[in-house]
Amino acid sequence: MKQSPSTPLPPPDERRRLREAQSLTQAQVAARVGVARETVRSWETGRTTPRGRKRDAYAKLLAELATEKNEQDEKEQKDPKEVTAGQDPAPVTIDLRSDALTPAQAFDALYAFCAPALVRQTYLLTGRRELARESVERAFQLAWQSWPEVALDRDPAGWVRATAYECALSPWHRLRPRYRHPEPPPADATDRALMDVLLKLPPPHRRTLLLYDGVGLDLPDTAAETEASTPATANRLLHARAAIAERLPELSDPAELHRRLATLASTERLRAAQPPAVRHGSERRARFWTRAAIAFTVALIGTTSLTLRSAPTHYEPPVAPGSDVRGVPKRVAPGPLSEAESKLREKLREESARGPERLQPTLP
């Protein structure tokens, strides 16, 4: 079937970028075109191509999204300080690389766009509200400390999301006293059942399921973010879906699972901190560790100098340990003289009493 020249389609990457620019999910695009969410995912990855009426409807929708994006770009060029909170990673990347925004403005735009949804996603990952907020805040603090690298990244939102997930799944949280007791579960019974099933999944499976069925990433992007191969990621996803379907059969449909995950995340009122507070907290943390490193270096230099100044300049060789000497008679206590020794003593006393005469030995 020959494609109609009146309905051209942009490349697959551009299709996804246009959808994300208007903060639309794949399910929302699928509902507007009249297809399944998996079909939109295949169109955006280039595995399949729409045809017929679906192609016309999809091309019309993409043209509308492109027009809306151009209008937003023109508005931002006129007033760079006005940045909407509904921007997605793709347009944020372009804005972050633009010279029109200061680093603080670009960071605030990224935070305003990503932080609210990321806190809800991290809550699904951990089941703890305070830990979700702390993990997201810590991820953005690290992003501000490495802002030149993050601003030039192809997907800064993905960079922050991966960092937040790593912070949330760190095993060191088990040692903190405040996290030894579970937090109150969701109020709704169905939400509690879903959260209980999610928390019983292994962390890699839980993260894969959240990225694929919750966030809406495709399989290669999910594998890249979880640092696993595509077959391993597919196996994790299948095992996670099977475990959920075994406990909750009504969620065996991926579309229904995606809807329930979105509902569970939106029911919790989770608020993130303000961007200036996150930036200031990152700067305070950086100053603290810088001062600590300087103090440790100064203390190390002072200790080394004191040691060099007080150390002796000459070392005497140590005394060798004693050793036995053979041929020397043993020392004995003085005792009575023998008869011969007594005669010799008397003779010496008699001959040396009259003057300093020298005794000369004579042969017997």
C-alpha positions in Angstrom: 0.0 0.0 0.0 1.5 3.3 -1.1 1.6 6.0 1.6 -0.4 9.1 0.9 1.9 12.2 0.4 -0.7 14.3 2.2 -0.2 12.5 5.5 3.6 12.5 6.1 4.9 11.2 9.5 8.0 12.4 11.3 10.7 9.9 12.4 9.9 7.7 15.4 12.1 9.7 17.8 10.3 12.9 16.8 6.9 11.3 17.4 7.8 10.4 20.9 9.4 13.8 21.5 6.3 15.6 20.3 4.1 13.6 22.6 6.4 14.2 25.6 6.5 17.9 24.8 2.8 18.2 25.6 3.0 15.9 28.7 0.9 13.2 27.1 1.2 9.5 27.9 1.1 6.8 25.4 -2.3 5.7 26.7 -3.7 9.2 26.1 -2.4 9.3 22.5 -3.8 5.8 22.0 -7.2 7.0 23.2 -7.2 10.0 20.8 -6.2 7.9 17.8 -8.4 4.9 18.7 -5.7 2.2 19.1 -4.1 0.3 22.0 -1.2 1.7 24.0 1.1 -1.0 22.8 0.4 0.1 19.2 1.5 3.7 20.0 4.6 2.3 21.6 5.4 0.3 18.5 4.9 3.4 16.3 7.3 5.5 18.5 10.0 2.8 18.5 9.7 2.3 14.7 8.8 -1.4 14.9 5.5 -0.8 13.0 4.0 2.0 10.9 0.4 3.2 11.0 -1.6 2.8 7.8 -5.0 3.9 6.5 -7.3 6.0 8.7 -5.2 5.4 11.8 -2.2 6.9 9.9 -4.2 10.0 9.0 -5.5 10.4 12.6 -2.0 9.9 14.0 -0.4 12.4 11.5 -3.1 15.0 12.3 -2.5 14.6 16.0 1.3 14.9 15.6 0.8 18.1 13.5 -1.3 19.6 16.3 1.3 18.7 18.8 4.1 20.2 16.6 2.0 23.4 16.3 1.5 23.7 20.1 5.2 23.1 20.7 6.2 25.8 18.2 3.9 28.2 20.0 5.4 27.4 23.3 8.9 27.9 21.9 8.0 31.3 20.6 6.5 32.3 23.9 9.6 31.1 25.8 11.9 33.1 23.5 9.9 36.2 24.2 9.9 35.6 28.0 12.6 33.1 29.0 11.7 33.4 32.7 8.2 31.9 32.0 8.7 28.2 32.0 5.7 25.9 32.3 5.7 23.0 34.7 4.3 20.6 32.2 7.4 20.3 30.1 8.9 16.8 29.6 12.5 15.7 29.3 12.9 16.3 25.6 12.0 20.0 25.6 13.7 20.5 28.9 16.9 19.3 27.3 16.7 21.9 24.6 16.0 24.6 27.1 18.8 23.5 29.4 21.3 23.9 26.6 19.9 27.3 25.7 21.8 30.4 26.7 18.5 32.2 27.4 18.2 30.6 30.8 20.5 30.8 33.7 21.6 27.6 35.4 19.3 28.2 38.3 16.3 28.9 36.0 17.0 25.8 34.0 17.3 23.7 37.2 14.1 25.1 38.5 12.3 24.3 35.3 13.6 20.7 35.3 12.6 20.3 39.0 9.1 21.8 38.5 8.5 19.4 35.7 10.0 16.2 37.1 9.8 16.4 40.9 6.0 15.9 41.6 5.7 12.8 39.4 9.0 11.5 40.5 8.0 11.6 44.1 4.9 9.6 43.4 6.9 7.0 41.3 9.4 6.6 44.1 6.6 6.1 46.6 5.4 3.1 44.4 9.0 1.9 44.5 9.5 2.0 48.2 6.1 2.3 49.9 7.4 5.1 52.1 6.3 8.7 51.7 9.2 10.4 53.5 11.8 8.2 51.9 10.3 9.1 48.5 10.6 12.8 49.2 14.2 12.5 50.6 15.3 10.3 47.6 14.0 12.8 45.0 15.4 15.8 46.9 18.8 14.0 47.2 18.8 13.2 43.5 18.2 16.8 42.5 20.9 17.9 44.9 23.4 15.7 43.2 22.1 17.0 39.8 22.7 20.6 41.0 26.2 19.6 42.1 26.9 18.1 38.6 24.7 20.6 36.7 27.0 21.1 33.6 26.9 17.4 33.1 23.2 17.0 33.7 22.3 20.0 31.6 24.1 18.6 28.6 22.7 15.1 29.1 20.4 13.7 26.4 17.7 12.9 28.9 18.2 15.0 32.1 14.9 13.7 33.5 16.1 10.2 33.1 19.4 11.0 34.8 17.5 12.4 37.9 15.0 9.5 37.8 17.7 6.9 37.8 19.6 8.6 40.7 16.4 8.9 42.7 15.6 5.2 42.2 19.2 4.3 43.3 18.9 6.4 46.4 15.5 5.0 47.3 16.6 1.3 46.9 19.8 1.7 48.8 20.1 -1.1 51.4 21.6 1.3 53.9 18.1 2.7 54.8 17.5 -0.5 56.8 20.0 0.7 59.4 18.1 4.0 60.0 16.0 3.8 63.2 13.1 5.7 61.6 12.7 3.2 58.8 12.6 0.1 61.0 8.8 0.4 61.3 6.4 0.4 58.3 4.4 3.5 57.4 0.6 3.5 57.3 -0.7 1.8 54.2 -3.1 3.4 51.7 -6.6 3.9 52.9 -8.3 2.0 50.0 -8.3 -1.8 50.3 -7.5 -2.3 46.6 -4.6 0.1 46.8 -3.3 -1.7 49.9 -3.4 -5.0 48.0 -1.5 -3.6 45.0 1.1 -1.9 47.2 1.6 -5.1 49.2 2.2 -7.1 46.0 4.6 -4.4 44.7 6.7 -4.4 47.9 7.0 -8.2 47.8 8.6 -8.1 44.4 12.4 -8.1 44.2 13.7 -4.6 43.8 15.0 -5.1 40.2 11.6 -6.6 39.1 9.7 -3.8 40.9 11.9 -1.1 39.2 11.4 -2.7 35.8 7.7 -3.0 36.2 7.4 0.7 37.3 9.5 2.0 34.4 7.7 -0.1 31.8 4.1 -0.2 32.9 4.1 2.9 35.2 6.3 5.5 33.5 5.7 4.1 30.0 9.3 3.5 28.8 9.9 1.0 26.1 11.9 -2.2 26.7 15.3 -0.9 25.4 15.1 2.3 27.4 14.0 0.3 30.5 16.9 -2.0 30.1 19.3 0.9 29.6 18.1 2.7 32.8 18.2 -0.5 34.9 21.7 -1.4 33.5 20.5 -4.8 32.3 20.3 -6.6 28.9 17.0 -6.5 27.0 16.3 -10.2 27.5 16.9 -10.0 31.2 14.6 -6.9 31.4 11.9 -8.8 29.5 12.2 -11.7 31.9 12.0 -9.4 34.9 8.9 -7.8 33.5 7.2 -11.1 32.8 7.9 -12.4 36.3 6.7 -9.2 37.9 3.4 -9.3 35.9 2.9 -13.0 36.7 3.4 -12.3 40.4 0.8 -9.5 40.3 -1.6 -11.5 38.2 -1.3 -14.4 40.7 -2.3 -12.3 43.6 -4.6 -9.9 41.7 -6.1 -11.6 38.7 -8.0 -8.4 37.6 -4.6 -6.8 36.9 -3.4 -9.4 34.4 -4.2 -6.9 31.6 -1.2 -4.5 31.2 -3.5 -1.6 30.4 -5.4 -2.1 33.6 -2.2 -2.5 35.5 -0.9 0.8 34.1 -4.2 2.5 35.1 -4.1 1.2 38.6 -0.5 2.2 39.1 -1.3 5.7 38.0 -4.4 5.8 40.3 -2.4 4.5 43.3 0.3 7.1 42.7 -2.2 10.0 42.4 -4.2 9.2 45.5 -1.3 9.9 47.8 -0.8 13.6 48.5 3.0 13.8 48.2 4.6 17.2 47.9 8.1 18.0 46.9 10.2 20.8 48.3 10.6 24.1 46.5 13.5 24.3 43.9 15.3 27.1 45.7 15.3 25.1 48.9 16.8 22.1 47.1 19.5 24.2 45.5 20.4 25.9 48.8 20.5 22.5 50.5 22.8 21.1 47.8 25.1 24.1 48.2 25.1 23.8 52.0 26.0 20.1 51.7 28.7 20.8 49.2 30.2 23.5 51.5 30.0 21.2 54.5 31.9 18.4 52.8 34.4 20.8 51.3 35.2 22.3 54.7 35.4 18.9 56.3 37.9 17.8 53.6 39.9 21.0 54.2 39.9 20.5 58.0 40.9 16.8 57.6 43.8 17.8 55.2 45.0 20.6 57.6 44.9 18.1 60.6 46.8 15.6 58.6 49.4 18.1 57.6 49.7 19.4 61.2 50.1 15.9 62.6 52.8 15.0 60.0 54.7 18.3 60.7 54.6 17.7 64.5 55.8 14.1 64.0 58.7 15.3 61.9 59.7 18.0 64.3 59.5 15.9 67.4 61.1 12.7 66.0 64.8 12.1 67.0 67.4 12.7 64.3 69.8 10.0 65.4 68.9 6.5 66.4 71.3 4.3 68.5 71.6 0.8 67.4 69.8 -1.5 69.8 71.8 -3.7 72.2 72.3 -7.1 70.9 70.7 -9.8 73.0 73.1 -11.8 75.3 74.6 -15.1 74.2 76.4 -17.9 76.1 80.3 -17.8 76.1 82.0 -21.2 76.5 85.3 -21.8 78.4 84.7 -19.4 81.3 84.5 -21.1 84.7 81.4 -20.6 86.6 81.4 -18.1 89.4 81.3 -19.8 92.9 80.9 -18.4 96.3 84.0 -17.9 98.4 84.8 -20.7 100.8 87.6 -21.8 103.2 91.2 -21.9 101.8 92.9 -25.2 101.2 96.1 -26.2 103.0 98.3 -25.2 100.1 96.6 -21.8 99.7 97.1 -21.1 103.5 100.8 -21.9 103.3 101.2 -19.7 100.2 99.4 -16.8 102.0 101.7 -17.1 105.1 104.8 -17.2 102.9 103.7 -14.0 101.1 103.0 -12.2 104.3 106.4 -13.0 105.8 108.5 -12.0 102.8 106.8 -8.8 101.9 106.7 -7.3 105.5 110.2 -5.8 105.5 110.3 -3.8 102.3 109.3 -3.5 98.8 111.3 -6.5 97.6 110.2 -8.0 94.5 109.4 -11.7 94.4 110.9 -13.5 91.6 109.6 -16.9 90.7 112.2 -19.7 90.9 112.1 -23.1 89.5 111.5 -25.8 92.0 
